[in-house]
């Protein structure tokens, strides 16, 4: 489903347009990206060609999988990752909480995470998730593999703790505000500890625009003309990031989620609803043929 269904949809939609003779009068660029789920860094280089094509185009259509037969994507949240490193004094556990020893790295990381939860969890459109935590006398993460190692003893106060998480936001203003508050939370450490928080941008926001909504309306008309449902925009909180976010600002309008649907996205049990392939292929071919006119 994610994203072979989208590739099949593109291929057969273009074949239908070629068979009808419509393709010869169109100017379409198809960009296939192999590392969408884990974009090579820096993205200014790995997405350079994608952005260059967008700058030469009027609209952008993304063939990520659909959540349901009646939903498409007019907006996506932006994405950053953050790394929290907390340090403390490595001493015998019997001395923890004493003024000369303090609280250790694990308690300090726990403080930061709990303050994030209590102060920022209620903001609409903002999520901050700690995905991997390591702590002890040593802690080291292998970021590309999503794995890490830690060592220590129950009788020793943790010297280091590391947390790797993500930050999702609905606007650049929300991102900037959240990053400032995260840094403020990390700055006032527990006694005899220290926290350092680093944030790296990954993916910009796909901003919802009137022009995106007009594309959605046109696509919905196609769906209904094919005896399908009216289409609506899926809430951005229900979707992750996608490469269309890199190009949204360079085109007059963009629309995503045009691929097939199924179940269990991003899991070992991911499956595609094969009956959705003819539906989304017809939608794509008819929409492109109408837009080309």
C-alpha positions as CSV (number, residue, x, y, z in Angstrom):
1,X,0.0,0.0,0.0
2,X,2.7,2.5,1.1
3,X,3.7,3.2,-1.5
4,X,3.6,0.5,-4.2
5,X,-0.1,1.2,-4.6
6,X,0.6,4.8,-5.5
7,X,3.2,3.7,-8.1
8,X,0.8,1.4,-9.8
9,X,-1.8,4.1,-9.8
10,X,0.6,6.5,-11.5
11,X,1.7,3.9,-14.1
12,X,-1.8,2.9,-15.2
13,X,-3.3,6.4,-15.1
14,X,-0.5,7.5,-17.5
15,X,-1.1,4.4,-19.7
16,X,-4.8,5.3,-19.9
17,X,-4.0,8.9,-20.9
18,X,-1.6,7.6,-23.5
19,X,-4.1,5.2,-24.9
20,X,-6.8,8.0,-25.2
21,X,-4.3,10.3,-26.9
22,X,-4.5,12.9,-24.2
23,X,-1.0,12.4,-22.9
24,X,0.8,13.8,-26.0
25,X,-0.6,17.3,-25.2
26,X,0.4,17.3,-21.6
27,X,3.5,18.3,-19.7
28,X,3.8,15.9,-16.7
29,X,6.9,15.2,-14.6
30,X,6.9,12.0,-12.5
31,X,9.3,12.1,-9.6
32,X,10.0,8.8,-7.8
33,X,11.8,9.1,-4.5
34,X,13.3,6.0,-2.8
35,X,14.0,7.4,0.7
36,X,10.7,9.1,1.5
37,X,10.4,7.4,4.9
38,X,13.9,8.3,5.9
39,X,15.1,11.2,3.8
40,X,18.8,11.4,3.2
41,X,20.4,14.4,5.0
42,X,20.7,17.2,4.2
43,X,17.3,17.3,2.5
44,X,18.4,20.5,0.7
45,X,20.4,18.1,-1.5
46,X,18.4,14.9,-1.4
47,X,15.2,16.9,-2.4
48,X,16.9,19.3,-4.7
49,X,15.7,17.7,-7.9
50,X,12.1,17.3,-6.5
51,X,12.0,21.0,-5.7
52,X,13.5,21.9,-9.1
53,X,10.7,20.0,-10.8
54,X,8.1,21.7,-8.6
55,X,9.4,25.2,-9.6
56,X,8.6,24.3,-13.2
57,X,5.1,23.0,-12.5
58,X,1.7,24.4,-11.8
59,X,0.4,21.8,-9.4
60,X,1.7,18.9,-7.5
61,X,-0.1,15.6,-7.0
62,X,1.1,13.1,-4.3
63,X,0.2,9.4,-4.6
64,X,0.7,8.5,-1.0
65,X,-1.9,5.9,0.3
66,X,-5.4,7.1,1.2
67,X,-6.8,6.6,4.7
68,X,-10.3,5.9,3.3
69,X,-12.2,6.0,0.0
70,X,-13.5,9.5,0.7
71,X,-10.5,11.3,2.1
72,X,-7.6,13.2,0.5
73,X,-4.9,15.4,1.9
74,X,-4.8,19.2,1.6
75,X,-2.5,19.8,4.5
76,X,0.2,18.0,6.5
77,X,2.0,18.8,9.7
78,X,5.7,19.6,9.7
79,X,8.3,17.4,11.4
80,X,11.5,17.8,13.4
81,X,13.5,15.5,15.5
82,X,15.1,16.3,18.9
83,X,17.8,14.8,21.0
84,X,17.9,15.3,24.8
85,X,21.1,14.4,26.6
86,X,21.1,14.6,30.4
87,X,24.2,14.1,32.6
88,X,24.7,13.6,36.3
89,X,27.3,12.6,38.9
90,X,28.2,8.9,38.7
91,X,28.3,7.8,42.4
92,X,26.9,5.0,44.6
93,X,23.1,4.9,44.7
94,X,23.0,5.3,48.5
95,X,24.0,9.0,48.0
96,X,21.3,9.9,45.6
97,X,19.1,12.9,46.5
98,X,21.9,14.3,48.7
99,X,23.1,17.8,47.9
100,X,26.6,16.8,46.8
101,X,25.3,14.0,44.5
102,X,22.0,15.4,43.2
103,X,19.5,13.4,41.3
104,X,21.4,11.7,38.4
105,X,20.8,11.7,34.7
106,X,17.7,9.5,34.5
107,X,15.7,11.6,37.0
108,X,16.8,14.7,35.1
109,X,15.5,13.3,31.8
110,X,12.3,12.2,33.5
111,X,11.9,15.8,34.7
112,X,12.2,17.2,31.3
113,X,9.8,14.7,29.7
114,X,7.2,15.2,32.4
115,X,7.4,19.0,32.0
116,X,6.9,18.6,28.3
117,X,3.9,16.4,28.9
118,X,2.3,18.8,31.5
119,X,3.0,22.1,29.7
120,X,2.7,21.2,26.0
121,X,0.4,18.2,25.6
122,X,-2.8,20.3,25.4
123,X,-1.9,22.4,22.4
124,X,-3.9,21.7,19.2
125,X,-1.8,20.4,16.3
126,X,1.3,20.0,18.4
127,X,2.7,16.6,19.4
128,X,6.1,15.8,21.0
129,X,7.0,12.1,21.3
130,X,10.0,10.5,23.0
131,X,10.5,7.5,20.9
132,X,13.7,6.0,22.3
133,X,15.3,6.4,25.8
134,X,18.6,5.1,27.0
135,X,20.3,5.6,30.4
136,X,22.9,4.4,32.7
137,X,26.7,4.6,33.1
138,X,26.9,4.6,29.3
139,X,24.2,5.3,26.7
140,X,24.8,5.3,22.9
141,X,22.2,5.4,20.1
142,X,22.8,4.2,16.5
143,X,20.4,6.7,14.9
144,X,20.1,5.1,11.4
145,X,19.1,1.7,12.8
146,X,16.9,3.0,15.6
147,X,18.7,1.0,18.1
148,X,21.0,1.7,21.1
149,X,23.0,0.3,23.9
150,X,23.2,1.2,27.6
151,X,25.0,-0.2,30.6
152,X,25.0,0.4,34.3
153,X,24.2,-1.1,37.7
154,X,21.2,-0.8,40.0
155,X,23.6,0.4,42.7
156,X,25.1,3.2,40.6
157,X,23.6,6.6,39.8
158,X,23.1,7.1,36.1
159,X,25.8,9.3,34.6
160,X,24.0,9.8,31.2
161,X,20.6,9.5,29.7
162,X,19.6,10.2,26.1
163,X,16.2,10.6,24.5
164,X,15.4,10.7,20.8
165,X,12.0,12.0,19.8
166,X,10.0,13.8,17.2
167,X,8.1,17.1,17.1
168,X,5.1,17.6,14.8
169,X,3.6,21.0,14.3
170,X,0.8,22.7,12.2
171,X,2.6,26.0,11.4
172,X,6.1,27.4,11.4
173,X,5.0,29.8,14.2
174,X,3.9,26.8,16.3
175,X,7.2,25.1,15.6
176,X,9.2,28.2,16.6
177,X,7.2,28.6,19.8
178,X,7.4,24.9,20.7
179,X,11.2,24.8,20.2
180,X,11.7,27.9,22.4
181,X,9.6,26.3,25.2
182,X,11.5,23.0,24.9
183,X,14.8,24.8,25.3
184,X,13.4,26.7,28.3
185,X,12.2,23.4,30.0
186,X,15.6,21.8,29.5
187,X,17.5,24.8,30.8
188,X,16.6,24.6,34.5
189,X,18.1,21.3,35.5
190,X,17.8,19.4,38.8
191,X,20.7,19.7,41.3
192,X,24.0,18.3,40.0
193,X,22.6,17.5,36.6
194,X,22.6,19.2,33.2
195,X,20.4,18.8,30.1
196,X,21.2,19.7,26.5
197,X,18.5,19.7,23.8
198,X,19.2,19.7,20.1
199,X,16.5,20.0,17.5
200,X,16.9,19.3,13.8
201,X,14.4,20.2,11.1
202,X,13.2,17.3,8.9
203,X,10.1,18.3,6.9
204,X,8.2,21.6,6.5
205,X,4.5,22.1,6.9
206,X,2.2,21.4,3.9
207,X,0.0,24.5,4.5
208,X,-3.7,24.2,3.7
209,X,-4.6,26.8,1.1
210,X,-7.7,27.8,-0.8
211,X,-6.0,26.6,-4.0
212,X,-5.5,23.1,-2.4
213,X,-9.2,23.0,-1.5
214,X,-10.1,23.9,-5.1
215,X,-8.1,20.9,-6.3
216,X,-9.9,18.8,-3.8
217,X,-13.3,20.0,-5.1
218,X,-12.3,19.2,-8.7
219,X,-11.1,15.7,-7.6
220,X,-14.3,15.2,-5.7
221,X,-16.3,16.1,-8.8
222,X,-14.4,13.4,-10.7
223,X,-15.1,10.9,-7.9
224,X,-18.8,11.6,-8.0
225,X,-18.9,11.5,-11.8
226,X,-17.5,8.0,-11.5
227,X,-20.3,7.1,-9.1
228,X,-18.0,7.4,-6.1
229,X,-18.3,9.4,-2.9
230,X,-17.7,13.1,-2.4
231,X,-14.2,13.6,-1.1
232,X,-13.1,15.6,2.0
233,X,-9.8,16.7,3.5
234,X,-8.4,14.3,6.2
235,X,-7.4,16.0,9.4
236,X,-3.7,16.7,9.4
237,X,-3.3,15.1,12.9
238,X,-4.2,11.8,11.4
239,X,-1.4,11.7,8.9
240,X,2.4,11.8,9.0
241,X,4.8,13.7,6.8
242,X,5.4,13.2,3.0
243,X,7.5,14.6,0.3
244,X,4.8,16.8,-1.0
245,X,5.5,19.0,2.0
246,X,8.8,20.0,0.4
247,X,7.2,21.3,-2.8
248,X,3.8,22.7,-1.6
249,X,5.1,26.3,-1.4
250,X,6.6,26.2,-4.9
251,X,3.4,25.3,-6.8
252,X,0.1,27.1,-7.0
253,X,-1.8,24.1,-5.5
254,X,-1.1,20.6,-4.3
255,X,-3.1,17.5,-3.3
256,X,-2.0,14.2,-1.7
257,X,-3.3,10.8,-0.7
258,X,-4.3,9.9,-4.2
259,X,-3.1,6.3,-4.0
260,X,-4.8,3.1,-3.0
261,X,-6.1,2.4,0.5
262,X,-5.8,-0.6,2.8
263,X,-5.0,-1.4,6.4
264,X,-2.1,-1.5,8.9
265,X,0.0,1.3,7.3
266,X,3.7,1.2,8.4
267,X,3.3,-2.1,10.2
268,X,4.3,-5.7,9.4
269,X,0.6,-6.3,8.8
270,X,0.2,-3.6,6.1
271,X,-2.2,-4.8,3.4
272,X,-3.7,-3.1,0.3
273,X,-7.3,-3.3,-0.8
274,X,-6.8,-4.4,-4.3
275,X,-10.3,-3.3,-5.3
276,X,-9.2,0.3,-4.6
277,X,-6.6,0.3,-7.4
278,X,-9.1,0.7,-10.3
279,X,-11.0,3.4,-8.4
280,X,-8.0,5.6,-7.7
281,X,-6.5,5.0,-11.2
282,X,-9.7,6.1,-12.9
283,X,-9.9,9.2,-10.6
284,X,-6.3,10.1,-11.4
285,X,-6.6,9.7,-15.2
286,X,-9.9,11.6,-15.4
287,X,-8.7,14.4,-13.2
288,X,-5.5,14.9,-15.1
289,X,-7.3,14.8,-18.5
290,X,-9.7,17.5,-17.3
291,X,-7.0,19.6,-15.7
292,X,-4.9,19.4,-18.9
293,X,-7.7,21.1,-20.8
